[in-house]
Amino acid sequence: MSGKLDQLKTVLHGYGRTLVAYSGGVDSVFLAKVAHDVLGNDMLAVIADSPSLPRREFQEAVAIAKQFGFPLHVVNTQEMADANYTSNPSNRCYFCKGELFLSLAEIAQREGWQTIVYGENASDAGDYRPGAVAAKEYQVRAPLKEVGLTKTEIRELSAELGLPTADKPAMACLSSRIPYGEPVTEEALRMIEAAENVLRDARFYEVRVRHHVAGRSKLKTRNSKIFMARIEVGADELGKLLNEEVRESVTQALKKIGYAYVTLDLQGYRRGSANEVLAKLKEN
């Protein structure tokens, strides 16, 4: 791993003045820290703030940048104004990343930054990642992937560097909790964020609350949609959630948020579960 870290530093040094697409996740924090170590003031982390980023994640990302002393710039991205994004096609991430990389490209052109990088790593190879298409179009580099650093190696190196994200669970934007084809709305994102906060406050580690429309009421109410929460937690945490007291507490909290039904996915959390329906469709 030390050899790969040295390679990463060499690659980053060759990039010159560099913008780092930053989210506060495991990969982007590691990349930002190493880039700052190598480039100093010739590095700038840029975080996109939008309704799809949980407030806790945003605040933590800002705090980490401050703690480790690397410069951070916040941009307010406008993907929610793009019908290509909010209609939630299977390549939704392409439009999200495209909006982010466009913002970064404008900063680079205006301020003379030479290279834009983001945190795709070697473990992402073969996964369905429409955002990588946008990265290629905007000539955004993926140095972690280029030097062959895997997710496990990044976590281990993060621990050696004292980064608090070394054992942070994987995190994707809140929009990823909404099934493809169901519109992304700010109301849905707020509900998902509040529901996942309930589970994290209950000390669950791997958490996803999948947001489904279970039906539509014929009653004349403000919102005719009936929402269902499908909870995913780590397989080793399923027993904890089935504890009567925890189950009742979580259920009542999510119903107060606006979910008529609260269900548990018995397969537990698994990466890319939202894409499972795409695989089924291809089979048919």
HELIX and SHEET records of a PDB file:
HELIX    1   1 SER A    2  TYR A   15  1                                  14    
HELIX    2   2 VAL A   26  LEU A   39  1                                  14    
HELIX    3   3 GLY A   40  ASP A   42  5                                   3    
HELIX    4   4 ARG A   55  PHE A   68  1                                  14    
HELIX    5   5 GLU A   79  ALA A   81  5                                   3    
HELIX    6   6 ALA A   83  THR A   86  1                                   4    
HELIX    7   7 ARG A   92  GLU A  111  1                                  20    
HELIX    8   8 ALA A  122  ASP A  124  5                                   3    
HELIX    9   9 PRO A  130  GLU A  137  1                                   8    
HELIX   10  10 PRO A  143  GLU A  146  1                                   4    
HELIX   11  11 LYS A  151  GLU A  160  1                                  10    
HELIX   12  12 LEU A  174  ARG A  177  5                                   4    
HELIX   13  13 GLU A  186  ASP A  201  1                                  16    
HELIX   14  14 ALA A  235  GLU A  237  5                                   3    
HELIX   15  15 LEU A  238  LEU A  242  1                                   5    
HELIX   16  16 GLU A  244  ILE A  257  1                                  14    
HELIX   17  17 SER A  273  ASN A  275  5                                   3    
HELIX   18  18 GLU A  276  GLU A  283  1                                   8    
SHEET    1   A 4 LEU A  72  ASN A  76  0                                        
SHEET    2   A 4 MET A  43  ASP A  49  1                                        
SHEET    3   A 4 THR A  18  TYR A  22  1                                        
SHEET    4   A 4 THR A 115  VAL A 117  1                                        
SHEET    1   B 3 VAL A 207  ARG A 216  0                                        
SHEET    2   B 3 LYS A 225  VAL A 233 -1                                        
SHEET    3   B 3 TYR A 259  LEU A 264  1                                        
END                                                                             
